[in-house]
Amino acid sequence: MIKQSIALLLVSGSALAQTYNSTCAKQCLTDADCVGCGPSGKGKCSIPYPGNDTQAKILLPLTATCVEVPTTPPPTEPKPEAGYRAAVTPMQHHGELTTIVYPDFSDTVKYGFGDVTSDAYFGALRHDWTDYLGQGKQTQMWMPNGQYYITLKSGLCIHFVMRDDDKSAVGIPTPNWLQECANLTNNLVYVGRETVNGEWADHWACYAVVGHHENNVTIAFQNWHALGLGPNPLGTPLKVTGSNSHPAKIPPSSRLTTMIYSNFTSGNKSVPEGIFDLPKVCLPVSAELSARDLTRAKQKVPRSHLAGTSVSEAMMKLNANLKADTELHTAPCETLPLEQLQELQLTIFAARHEKLQQVYEGDNRKLPYDSTESLVNAHRQQAATSASRPDLRAMIRDGVCQETVMMYIHHLSAPVRDSLKALPTFVLPLLPERELHAKPAQDELATQAHGAYVAQATCAVCHVAP
């Protein structure tokens, strides 16, 4: 299906920490937007579907991107007629990736950097990201029958089934997605002969309009495949894009995603033996909650042995409860650096059960983060404030400890907590055994930081008996 074919580009995601200094593959409206693209530094705005009709206006933000201005005239051979049939991604391949993603219709752009390995004979796809969504190293494996595995920097592996809107399992993209679009629609266009990182390629585009929740959704594909005049054989994908006129966070679908390949190899030697071996332990994050988990989540008043007459007393009792778990590794909050605490939060957040978030509607235990991205943004603000204001560091750290323990206790199912405890690198902070930090002297940054801290500690306050 065409919808399945674009899934790779929609799910492959985005990263932010590494830098991408070119305008190539960025969105554009005119050539002026593309200064800095390619060896000449000029760049041009490539618009596969120009015009003023309704469909052209829909396609403009989905397909218009900056491309290189070649320094030599385009070659006349091989002929481009029906050349799109050469644009078939090899069944087995490996390559380095730079991904440029526009999640929505704003100018927000994000980047991903890593490697891709594919074995379409086996129905498997693997990404080894050096930087994914600002989280650093991460491995993703897409296996047959929609089975999806993500191994985080911490070593935690989570597992779920990738499903389409009709609940059917989604397999890896078809290698001849451009041909499928061409066969099913009359929307294939030959855009022209362009260069990608200085190598000549034929640029083809195709789009389809599909029904989705009673809406018409336009999805578009573009492919730049090598002409065989440079280091890559004819048909090698140098760059591909996919786009969706109705981007959404869930299921993941970005407005415009471009993937630029380098050091591309194909054939069975490009797929190392064992690269698709599954992790020995992987948490099924979509598993059903037990009745005990749900009963515990619906209990809003803490039990008496977990409550105190002051914040400090309540924290001492809660810490005693954590220490009583002989399988849980803990450490005093003040001994853990902020970066380590934030990495721990990302691990717990990835393993959370979303049904618990729904149970906590109108409850202090509800998380303020609707995505990993929003949590990462909060982490960046904490790190920036901590670096510029040493007087606020202890308060910021204590707030992260409070929130991390709350996430561990209230947003994980019991089996997931047990699996996390088994990880040798998993260390949970203890709660700060003190009263809440006082509101600092009146200045805007300190006031904002204190407000965020109080929000992180609200669940702990609930353990103070009235």
Number of C-alpha atoms within 10 A of each C-alpha: 11 20 15 17 22 23 20 18 24 28 15 21 21 25 26 18 16 16 11 15 8 14 22 26 28 22 24 22 16 14 15 13 19 27 19 18 22 23 13 13 15 19 22 24 23 25 22 23 20 13 12 10 8 8 13 16 13 16 22 20 21 28 31 21 26 29 26 26 21 20 11 6 9 13 13 8 9 12 10 18 8 9 17 23 13 19 25 18 19 18 17 21 20 26 20 19 23 20 25 26 29 25 24 19 14 8 10 9 17 22 24 27 28 19 20 20 24 26 22 20 8 12 17 22 25 21 22 20 24 19 19 25 21 20 19 18 17 20 20 20 23 23 23 17 16 19 18 21 23 23 19 20 17 17 19 21 26 22 20 16 21 21 15 15 10 6 9 12 15 23 25 23 20 21 16 17 23 26 18 15 21 18 11 12 13 11 15 21 16 17 17 16 20 23 23 23 18 15 17 22 28 26 26 23 26 25 27 19 17 13 9 11 7 7 10 13 17 19 23 25 27 24 26 27 31 27 27 16 14 12 12 19 14 17 22 23 26 25 23 21 25 28 28 28 21 16 19 14 13 7 13 14 26 26 23 31 32 27 23 21 21 16 12 20 19 18 12 13 11 16 17 10 9 7 12 18 8 12 13 6 14 18 19 18 21 15 13 11 16 12 9 11 17 14 9 12 17 13 9 12 11 13 10 10 11 19 23 20 11 17 22 19 18 25 25 20 19 22 20 13 12 20 15 10 11 9 11 17 18 17 13 15 22 15 9 16 10 22 13 12 20 22 18 22 23 21 22 21 21 18 24 21 21 14 14 21 18 11 14 17 11 8 14 17 25 18 19 12 13 11 12 15 15 12 17 19 13 15 20 14 12 23 18 11 19 19 12 10 12 10 13 19 18 15 20 22 23 25 26 25 28 24 22 24 22 21 18 22 15 21 26 25 22 16 16 22 18 13 15 24 18 14 15 10 13 18 18 23 24 26 29 20 18 14 13 18 15 9 13 13 8 8 8 9 13 17 14 11 21 20 12 17 23 20 15 24 21 17 19 23 20 18 24 19 16 8
